Amino acid sequence: MATYIIGDVHGCFDELQRLLQKLDYQREQDHLWFVGDIINRGPKSLESLRFVKELCEAGKADMVLGNHDFHLLAAYSGLDKFLSKSDSIDDVLQSPDVAELVDWLRHQPLMVKHPVYQVAMVHAGIPPQWSIQEALNYAKEVEVHLQADDWQTFLREHLFGSQPDEWIEGLQGWDRIRYIVNSFARMRYCDRNGKLEFKQKGAPQDAQSDWQPWFVFPNRRNKDYEVFFGHWSTLGAVDAYQIHALDTGCLWGGCLTAYHLEEKKRITVDCPQQQKPKLKNKAKQKGS
């Protein structure tokens, strides 16, 4: 049995199938982990979502929610202001099984921990001040709201926004939930205390800056686990600091990556460019 952890798919269904062929993936024996952002921006969001859903329901895969997966939930809930010309989720929203797909998606976790190895998966990151167990507990606080009957009200009225950007003891209410979601689904840079910075999306440039990748701080309390994540295509492939970055820009003409957990190696397939990069400078030549 092999465990493969797969980077952001973004609706690139054909590339995912080519990657699985290259892995010699055996459905009945192997297990897949998906780091989130299954859909959006690529050409086949609906096929990608249906494929992952079927595997998860069969017990053959696990996934965590990414920011683009939240984006779909928001659009379904009527938050049209979040839709843009670069989105490619109309095929999902107009599908006859959209209610079933969305209902399944909102029941997916924000964090997964391996049952045997000291390995965890999130979409974007874990603040340095959280231990793995604390992070799992905080993820569950959000999942309670997503899985409740009034989940659409929760999304429309309470979830979205970039404040608060700092975790303090005693943080309560919707501010607490919003910080947790932003950490798991959106973070790249923060300071040593977990204060989030959302404007920077490029690869790390200034080692002296207060804002650093969330995983580099010496005081980080979750580095007793190997943490797998996606979300940060400009970062590229990184296997250091007890983390593995798996978003290698398949959407932007990079590659789609799988990490073979047991053999500790990467397998990739090259991908055609599906979207033009938004940012022109060299440090930000791929989108997110």
Contacts in CASP RR format, 6 or more apart in sequence:
PFRMAT RR
TARGET T0000
AUTHOR 0000-0000-0000
METHOD contacts of the structure
MODEL  1
MATYIIGDVHGCFDELQRLLQKLDYQREQDHLWFVGDIINRGPKSLESLR
FVKELCEAGKADMVLGNHDFHLLAAYSGLDKFLSKSDSIDDVLQSPDVAE
LVDWLRHQPLMVKHPVYQVAMVHAGIPPQWSIQEALNYAKEVEVHLQADD
WQTFLREHLFGSQPDEWIEGLQGWDRIRYIVNSFARMRYCDRNGKLEFKQ
KGAPQDAQSDWQPWFVFPNRRNKDYEVFFGHWSTLGAVDAYQIHALDTGC
LWGGCLTAYHLEEKKRITVDCPQQQKPKLKNKAKQKGS
1 29 0 8 1.000
1 30 0 8 1.000
1 31 0 8 1.000
2 23 0 8 1.000
2 26 0 8 1.000
2 29 0 8 1.000
2 30 0 8 1.000
2 31 0 8 1.000
2 260 0 8 1.000
2 261 0 8 1.000
2 262 0 8 1.000
2 263 0 8 1.000
3 30 0 8 1.000
3 31 0 8 1.000
3 32 0 8 1.000
3 33 0 8 1.000
3 114 0 8 1.000
3 260 0 8 1.000
3 261 0 8 1.000
3 262 0 8 1.000
4 23 0 8 1.000
4 25 0 8 1.000
4 30 0 8 1.000
4 31 0 8 1.000
4 32 0 8 1.000
4 33 0 8 1.000
4 258 0 8 1.000
4 259 0 8 1.000
4 260 0 8 1.000
4 261 0 8 1.000
4 267 0 8 1.000
5 32 0 8 1.000
5 33 0 8 1.000
5 34 0 8 1.000
5 35 0 8 1.000
5 121 0 8 1.000
5 228 0 8 1.000
5 244 0 8 1.000
5 246 0 8 1.000
5 258 0 8 1.000
5 259 0 8 1.000
5 261 0 8 1.000
6 16 0 8 1.000
6 19 0 8 1.000
6 32 0 8 1.000
6 33 0 8 1.000
6 34 0 8 1.000
6 35 0 8 1.000
6 246 0 8 1.000
6 256 0 8 1.000
6 257 0 8 1.000
6 258 0 8 1.000
6 259 0 8 1.000
7 34 0 8 1.000
7 35 0 8 1.000
7 36 0 8 1.000
7 230 0 8 1.000
7 246 0 8 1.000
7 247 0 8 1.000
7 248 0 8 1.000
7 250 0 8 1.000
7 256 0 8 1.000
7 257 0 8 1.000
7 258 0 8 1.000
8 35 0 8 1.000
8 36 0 8 1.000
8 37 0 8 1.000
8 230 0 8 1.000
8 231 0 8 1.000
8 233 0 8 1.000
8 246 0 8 1.000
8 247 0 8 1.000
8 249 0 8 1.000
8 250 0 8 1.000
8 251 0 8 1.000
9 15 0 8 1.000
9 16 0 8 1.000
9 34 0 8 1.000
9 36 0 8 1.000
9 37 0 8 1.000
9 38 0 8 1.000
9 39 0 8 1.000
9 48 0 8 1.000
9 52 0 8 1.000
9 250 0 8 1.000
9 256 0 8 1.000
10 37 0 8 1.000
10 38 0 8 1.000
10 39 0 8 1.000
10 40 0 8 1.000
10 41 0 8 1.000
10 42 0 8 1.000
10 68 0 8 1.000
10 250 0 8 1.000
10 251 0 8 1.000
10 274 0 8 1.000
11 38 0 8 1.000
11 39 0 8 1.000
11 40 0 8 1.000
11 41 0 8 1.000
11 42 0 8 1.000
11 43 0 8 1.000
11 44 0 8 1.000
11 45 0 8 1.000
11 47 0 8 1.000
11 48 0 8 1.000
11 88 0 8 1.000
12 42 0 8 1.000
12 43 0 8 1.000
12 44 0 8 1.000
12 48 0 8 1.000
12 250 0 8 1.000
12 251 0 8 1.000
12 256 0 8 1.000
12 271 0 8 1.000
12 274 0 8 1.000
13 43 0 8 1.000
13 44 0 8 1.000
13 47 0 8 1.000
13 48 0 8 1.000
13 51 0 8 1.000
14 44 0 8 1.000
15 250 0 8 1.000
15 256 0 8 1.000
15 269 0 8 1.000
15 271 0 8 1.000
16 48 0 8 1.000
16 51 0 8 1.000
16 256 0 8 1.000
18 269 0 8 1.000
19 256 0 8 1.000
19 258 0 8 1.000
19 267 0 8 1.000
19 268 0 8 1.000
19 269 0 8 1.000
22 267 0 8 1.000
22 269 0 8 1.000
23 30 0 8 1.000
23 258 0 8 1.000
23 260 0 8 1.000
23 267 0 8 1.000
25 32 0 8 1.000
27 55 0 8 1.000
27 60 0 8 1.000
30 60 0 8 1.000
31 60 0 8 1.000
31 61 0 8 1.000
31 62 0 8 1.000
32 55 0 8 1.000
32 60 0 8 1.000
32 61 0 8 1.000
32 62 0 8 1.000
33 61 0 8 1.000
33 62 0 8 1.000
33 63 0 8 1.000
33 112 0 8 1.000
33 121 0 8 1.000
33 228 0 8 1.000
34 52 0 8 1.000
34 61 0 8 1.000
34 62 0 8 1.000
34 63 0 8 1.000
34 64 0 8 1.000
35 63 0 8 1.000
35 64 0 8 1.000
35 66 0 8 1.000
35 121 0 8 1.000
35 122 0 8 1.000
35 123 0 8 1.000
35 228 0 8 1.000
35 229 0 8 1.000
35 230 0 8 1.000
35 231 0 8 1.000
35 246 0 8 1.000
35 247 0 8 1.000
36 63 0 8 1.000
36 64 0 8 1.000
36 65 0 8 1.000
36 66 0 8 1.000
36 68 0 8 1.000
36 69 0 8 1.000
36 123 0 8 1.000
36 230 0 8 1.000
37 66 0 8 1.000
37 67 0 8 1.000
37 68 0 8 1.000
37 69 0 8 1.000
37 123 0 8 1.000
37 230 0 8 1.000
37 231 0 8 1.000
37 247 0 8 1.000
38 45 0 8 1.000
38 48 0 8 1.000
38 49 0 8 1.000
38 52 0 8 1.000
38 63 0 8 1.000
38 68 0 8 1.000
38 69 0 8 1.000
39 45 0 8 1.000
39 46 0 8 1.000
39 48 0 8 1.000
39 49 0 8 1.000
39 68 0 8 1.000
39 69 0 8 1.000
39 72 0 8 1.000
39 88 0 8 1.000
39 89 0 8 1.000
39 92 0 8 1.000
40 68 0 8 1.000
40 71 0 8 1.000
40 72 0 8 1.000
40 87 0 8 1.000
40 88 0 8 1.000
40 89 0 8 1.000
41 68 0 8 1.000
41 86 0 8 1.000
41 87 0 8 1.000
41 88 0 8 1.000
41 251 0 8 1.000
41 274 0 8 1.000
41 275 0 8 1.000
42 88 0 8 1.000
42 251 0 8 1.000
42 274 0 8 1.000
42 275 0 8 1.000
43 88 0 8 1.000
43 274 0 8 1.000
44 91 0 8 1.000
45 88 0 8 1.000
45 89 0 8 1.000
45 91 0 8 1.000
45 92 0 8 1.000
46 91 0 8 1.000
46 92 0 8 1.000
46 95 0 8 1.000
49 92 0 8 1.000
49 101 0 8 1.000
49 105 0 8 1.000
50 97 0 8 1.000
50 101 0 8 1.000
52 61 0 8 1.000
52 63 0 8 1.000
53 101 0 8 1.000
53 104 0 8 1.000
53 105 0 8 1.000
55 61 0 8 1.000
56 62 0 8 1.000
56 63 0 8 1.000
56 104 0 8 1.000
56 108 0 8 1.000
57 104 0 8 1.000
62 109 0 8 1.000
62 112 0 8 1.000
62 121 0 8 1.000
63 108 0 8 1.000
63 112 0 8 1.000
64 108 0 8 1.000
64 109 0 8 1.000
64 110 0 8 1.000
64 111 0 8 1.000
64 112 0 8 1.000
64 121 0 8 1.000
64 122 0 8 1.000
64 123 0 8 1.000
64 184 0 8 1.000
65 105 0 8 1.000
65 108 0 8 1.000
65 109 0 8 1.000
65 110 0 8 1.000
65 123 0 8 1.000
65 184 0 8 1.000
65 185 0 8 1.000
66 123 0 8 1.000
66 124 0 8 1.000
66 184 0 8 1.000
66 185 0 8 1.000
66 231 0 8 1.000
67 123 0 8 1.000
67 124 0 8 1.000
67 185 0 8 1.000
67 186 0 8 1.000
67 231 0 8 1.000
69 105 0 8 1.000
69 108 0 8 1.000
70 155 0 8 1.000
70 159 0 8 1.000
70 181 0 8 1.000
70 185 0 8 1.000
71 82 0 8 1.000
71 87 0 8 1.000
71 89 0 8 1.000
72 89 0 8 1.000
72 92 0 8 1.000
72 93 0 8 1.000
72 102 0 8 1.000
72 105 0 8 1.000
73 102 0 8 1.000
73 105 0 8 1.000
73 106 0 8 1.000
73 146 0 8 1.000
73 155 0 8 1.000
74 82 0 8 1.000
74 155 0 8 1.000
74 156 0 8 1.000
74 159 0 8 1.000
74 160 0 8 1.000
75 82 0 8 1.000
75 83 0 8 1.000
75 87 0 8 1.000
75 89 0 8 1.000
75 93 0 8 1.000
76 93 0 8 1.000
76 98 0 8 1.000
76 102 0 8 1.000
76 152 0 8 1.000
77 152 0 8 1.000
77 155 0 8 1.000
77 156 0 8 1.000
78 152 0 8 1.000
78 156 0 8 1.000
79 155 0 8 1.000
79 156 0 8 1.000
79 160 0 8 1.000
82 160 0 8 1.000
86 275 0 8 1.000
92 98 0 8 1.000
92 101 0 8 1.000
95 101 0 8 1.000
106 146 0 8 1.000
106 147 0 8 1.000
106 151 0 8 1.000
107 146 0 8 1.000
107 147 0 8 1.000
109 139 0 8 1.000
109 143 0 8 1.000
110 122 0 8 1.000
110 123 0 8 1.000
110 139 0 8 1.000
110 142 0 8 1.000
110 143 0 8 1.000
110 180 0 8 1.000
110 181 0 8 1.000
110 184 0 8 1.000
110 185 0 8 1.000
111 120 0 8 1.000
111 121 0 8 1.000
111 122 0 8 1.000
111 126 0 8 1.000
111 135 0 8 1.000
111 136 0 8 1.000
111 139 0 8 1.000
111 184 0 8 1.000
112 120 0 8 1.000
112 121 0 8 1.000
113 119 0 8 1.000
113 120 0 8 1.000
113 132 0 8 1.000
113 136 0 8 1.000
113 225 0 8 1.000
114 120 0 8 1.000
114 261 0 8 1.000
117 226 0 8 1.000
117 261 0 8 1.000
118 224 0 8 1.000
118 225 0 8 1.000
118 226 0 8 1.000
119 225 0 8 1.000
119 226 0 8 1.000
119 227 0 8 1.000
119 228 0 8 1.000
119 261 0 8 1.000
120 126 0 8 1.000
120 132 0 8 1.000
120 135 0 8 1.000
120 136 0 8 1.000
120 222 0 8 1.000
120 225 0 8 1.000
120 226 0 8 1.000
120 227 0 8 1.000
120 228 0 8 1.000
121 227 0 8 1.000
121 228 0 8 1.000
121 229 0 8 1.000
122 135 0 8 1.000
122 184 0 8 1.000
122 227 0 8 1.000
122 228 0 8 1.000
122 229 0 8 1.000
123 184 0 8 1.000
123 185 0 8 1.000
123 229 0 8 1.000
123 230 0 8 1.000
123 231 0 8 1.000
124 183 0 8 1.000
124 184 0 8 1.000
124 185 0 8 1.000
124 186 0 8 1.000
124 187 0 8 1.000
124 188 0 8 1.000
124 229 0 8 1.000
124 230 0 8 1.000
124 231 0 8 1.000
124 232 0 8 1.000
125 183 0 8 1.000
125 184 0 8 1.000
125 187 0 8 1.000
125 214 0 8 1.000
125 215 0 8 1.000
125 227 0 8 1.000
125 229 0 8 1.000
125 231 0 8 1.000
126 132 0 8 1.000
126 135 0 8 1.000
126 183 0 8 1.000
126 184 0 8 1.000
126 214 0 8 1.000
126 222 0 8 1.000
126 227 0 8 1.000
127 167 0 8 1.000
127 183 0 8 1.000
127 187 0 8 1.000
127 190 0 8 1.000
127 194 0 8 1.000
127 196 0 8 1.000
127 214 0 8 1.000
128 190 0 8 1.000
128 192 0 8 1.000
128 193 0 8 1.000
128 194 0 8 1.000
128 214 0 8 1.000
128 215 0 8 1.000
128 217 0 8 1.000
128 219 0 8 1.000
128 220 0 8 1.000
128 221 0 8 1.000
128 222 0 8 1.000
129 167 0 8 1.000
129 193 0 8 1.000
129 194 0 8 1.000
129 219 0 8 1.000
129 221 0 8 1.000
130 138 0 8 1.000
130 167 0 8 1.000
130 221 0 8 1.000
130 222 0 8 1.000
131 221 0 8 1.000
131 222 0 8 1.000
132 222 0 8 1.000
132 224 0 8 1.000
132 225 0 8 1.000
134 221 0 8 1.000
135 184 0 8 1.000
135 222 0 8 1.000
138 180 0 8 1.000
139 180 0 8 1.000
139 184 0 8 1.000
141 176 0 8 1.000
141 177 0 8 1.000
141 180 0 8 1.000
142 177 0 8 1.000
142 180 0 8 1.000
142 181 0 8 1.000
142 184 0 8 1.000
145 151 0 8 1.000
145 154 0 8 1.000
145 177 0 8 1.000
146 154 0 8 1.000
148 154 0 8 1.000
158 174 0 8 1.000
158 177 0 8 1.000
158 178 0 8 1.000
159 174 0 8 1.000
159 177 0 8 1.000
159 178 0 8 1.000
159 181 0 8 1.000
160 178 0 8 1.000
161 178 0 8 1.000
161 182 0 8 1.000
162 182 0 8 1.000
162 196 0 8 1.000
162 198 0 8 1.000
163 175 0 8 1.000
163 178 0 8 1.000
164 171 0 8 1.000
164 175 0 8 1.000
164 178 0 8 1.000
164 179 0 8 1.000
165 179 0 8 1.000
165 182 0 8 1.000
165 195 0 8 1.000
165 196 0 8 1.000
165 197 0 8 1.000
165 198 0 8 1.000
166 179 0 8 1.000
166 193 0 8 1.000
166 194 0 8 1.000
166 195 0 8 1.000
166 196 0 8 1.000
167 179 0 8 1.000
167 183 0 8 1.000
167 193 0 8 1.000
167 194 0 8 1.000
167 195 0 8 1.000
170 176 0 8 1.000
171 179 0 8 1.000
179 196 0 8 1.000
182 196 0 8 1.000
182 198 0 8 1.000
183 196 0 8 1.000
185 231 0 8 1.000
186 196 0 8 1.000
186 198 0 8 1.000
186 231 0 8 1.000
187 196 0 8 1.000
187 198 0 8 1.000
187 214 0 8 1.000
188 197 0 8 1.000
188 198 0 8 1.000
188 200 0 8 1.000
188 201 0 8 1.000
188 202 0 8 1.000
188 213 0 8 1.000
188 214 0 8 1.000
188 231 0 8 1.000
188 232 0 8 1.000
188 235 0 8 1.000
189 196 0 8 1.000
189 197 0 8 1.000
189 200 0 8 1.000
189 211 0 8 1.000
189 212 0 8 1.000
189 213 0 8 1.000
189 214 0 8 1.000
190 196 0 8 1.000
190 197 0 8 1.000
190 211 0 8 1.000
190 212 0 8 1.000
190 214 0 8 1.000
191 197 0 8 1.000
191 210 0 8 1.000
191 211 0 8 1.000
191 212 0 8 1.000
192 212 0 8 1.000
192 217 0 8 1.000
192 219 0 8 1.000
194 214 0 8 1.000
197 211 0 8 1.000
200 211 0 8 1.000
201 232 0 8 1.000
201 234 0 8 1.000
201 279 0 8 1.000
201 284 0 8 1.000
201 287 0 8 1.000
201 288 0 8 1.000
202 234 0 8 1.000
202 235 0 8 1.000
202 279 0 8 1.000
202 283 0 8 1.000
202 284 0 8 1.000
203 234 0 8 1.000
203 235 0 8 1.000
203 236 0 8 1.000
203 283 0 8 1.000
203 284 0 8 1.000
204 212 0 8 1.000
204 213 0 8 1.000
204 235 0 8 1.000
205 283 0 8 1.000
213 235 0 8 1.000
214 220 0 8 1.000
215 223 0 8 1.000
215 227 0 8 1.000
215 241 0 8 1.000
215 242 0 8 1.000
215 243 0 8 1.000
216 241 0 8 1.000
223 241 0 8 1.000
223 242 0 8 1.000
224 242 0 8 1.000
225 242 0 8 1.000
226 242 0 8 1.000
226 243 0 8 1.000
226 244 0 8 1.000
227 242 0 8 1.000
227 243 0 8 1.000
227 244 0 8 1.000
228 243 0 8 1.000
228 244 0 8 1.000
228 246 0 8 1.000
228 259 0 8 1.000
229 243 0 8 1.000
229 244 0 8 1.000
229 245 0 8 1.000
229 246 0 8 1.000
229 247 0 8 1.000
230 245 0 8 1.000
230 246 0 8 1.000
230 247 0 8 1.000
231 247 0 8 1.000
231 288 0 8 1.000
232 245 0 8 1.000
232 247 0 8 1.000
232 288 0 8 1.000
233 247 0 8 1.000
233 248 0 8 1.000
233 249 0 8 1.000
233 251 0 8 1.000
233 252 0 8 1.000
233 286 0 8 1.000
233 287 0 8 1.000
233 288 0 8 1.000
234 283 0 8 1.000
234 284 0 8 1.000
234 285 0 8 1.000
234 286 0 8 1.000
234 287 0 8 1.000
234 288 0 8 1.000
235 245 0 8 1.000
235 247 0 8 1.000
236 245 0 8 1.000
236 247 0 8 1.000
236 248 0 8 1.000
236 249 0 8 1.000
237 245 0 8 1.000
237 246 0 8 1.000
237 248 0 8 1.000
237 257 0 8 1.000
237 266 0 8 1.000
238 244 0 8 1.000
238 245 0 8 1.000
239 245 0 8 1.000
239 266 0 8 1.000
244 259 0 8 1.000
246 257 0 8 1.000
246 259 0 8 1.000
247 257 0 8 1.000
248 254 0 8 1.000
248 255 0 8 1.000
248 256 0 8 1.000
248 257 0 8 1.000
248 268 0 8 1.000
249 255 0 8 1.000
249 256 0 8 1.000
249 271 0 8 1.000
249 286 0 8 1.000
249 287 0 8 1.000
250 256 0 8 1.000
250 257 0 8 1.000
250 271 0 8 1.000
251 271 0 8 1.000
251 273 0 8 1.000
251 274 0 8 1.000
251 275 0 8 1.000
251 287 0 8 1.000
252 273 0 8 1.000
252 274 0 8 1.000
252 275 0 8 1.000
252 277 0 8 1.000
252 286 0 8 1.000
252 287 0 8 1.000
253 270 0 8 1.000
253 271 0 8 1.000
253 272 0 8 1.000
253 273 0 8 1.000
253 274 0 8 1.000
254 270 0 8 1.000
254 271 0 8 1.000
254 273 0 8 1.000
254 286 0 8 1.000
255 268 0 8 1.000
255 269 0 8 1.000
255 270 0 8 1.000
255 271 0 8 1.000
256 268 0 8 1.000
256 269 0 8 1.000
256 271 0 8 1.000
257 266 0 8 1.000
257 267 0 8 1.000
257 268 0 8 1.000
258 266 0 8 1.000
258 267 0 8 1.000
258 268 0 8 1.000
259 265 0 8 1.000
259 266 0 8 1.000
259 267 0 8 1.000
260 266 0 8 1.000
260 267 0 8 1.000
275 287 0 8 1.000
277 284 0 8 1.000
277 285 0 8 1.000
277 286 0 8 1.000
277 287 0 8 1.000
278 287 0 8 1.000
279 285 0 8 1.000
279 286 0 8 1.000
279 287 0 8 1.000
END
